[in-house]
Amino acid sequence: SPAAYKVLSNIGAKQLTAHLRTFCDYLVLEFSKSAGGGHVTKSIDATNAMIWKYNLITLDRLVLCMVLRPHEGNEAQVCFFIIQVLLLKPDEFRTRVNEFCRTMNPDHHLQQDWHEKHMEIHQKFPEKFAPDNPTEESQVTPTLPIYYGNVCLRFIPVFDVVVHRFIELLPVQKSLETMFGHLGCLYKFHDKPITYLYNTLHYYENILRQRPNL
C-alpha cells in the first residue's frame, strides 16, 4: 500500500540497515523453528520478492549481513542454508550471472563495445535501489543511470566472505561446492583472484588439508 512505502521512505537508510540485521535474525529464527515444507518455501518466496520485485533490499547487502551474523552451531547451518537457497533456488540471480558471464569479457579494458554490452544487460535486467512507490509523483522522478557496476560485480566481494565462512563450517562443505558450480564463473571478473586464492590457502591451510575435495 502507499502508506507502507511512505513509512519506508521516512525510516531512512541508517534505520533500514539496522532493521536488516533484525530481519536476518528473524529469518534464522523462523527457519530454525520450522520443520520445513510450505513455510520455508513461502518465506523464501517472500524474501525473494522483497529483493527483486519490490526493491526493498539488495541481494548483496542481505547475504553479507547474514554471513556476518554471529551465529553458531545449528543456527549457523540454518543461516548458510538460507544463503544457499536465496542464491540458487530462485532464477533471478542465476539468470543474471549466466547472462553476465556469457556476454561480458573479464578483460573489459580490451573490449571495444564493453559499455554497450553492459547497458544491454541493464536494459534486460534493470536495477533499482529504492522501493517503487505506486504514485504518480514517483513515476515521473528520474533515476540515475548505472554506468559500470551491476549486481553480479557487486556480489563478488560478498562471495569472497561467503566462501571463507563456508570453509569454517564443516557440515556445509557440499553447499559450497554446489555454489561454486553455479556461481564460480564470477571469479573470472575478480579484481585480484590470485591474491584472494593465496590468502585463502594461507589462512585456511589446516582446514583445507583435511578436505582435499574442496
HELIX and SHEET records of a PDB file:
HELIX    1   1 PRO A    2  ILE A   11  1                                  10    
HELIX    2   2 ALA A   13  LYS A   33  1                                  21    
HELIX    3   3 GLY A   38  TRP A   52  1                                  15    
HELIX    4   4 LEU A   59  VAL A   67  1                                   9    
HELIX    5   5 GLY A   73  LEU A   88  1                                  16    
HELIX    6   6 ASP A   91  THR A  103  1                                  13    
HELIX    7   7 HIS A  108  LEU A  110  5                                   3    
HELIX    8   8 TRP A  114  LYS A  124  1                                  11    
HELIX    9   9 GLU A  136  GLN A  139  1                                   4    
HELIX   10  10 VAL A  151  GLU A  168  1                                  18    
HELIX   11  11 LEU A  170  VAL A  172  5                                   3    
HELIX   12  12 GLN A  173  LEU A  183  1                                  11    
HELIX   13  13 GLY A  184  PHE A  189  5                                   6    
HELIX   14  14 PRO A  193  TYR A  203  1                                  11    
HELIX   15  15 GLU A  205  ARG A  209  1                                   5    
END                                                                             
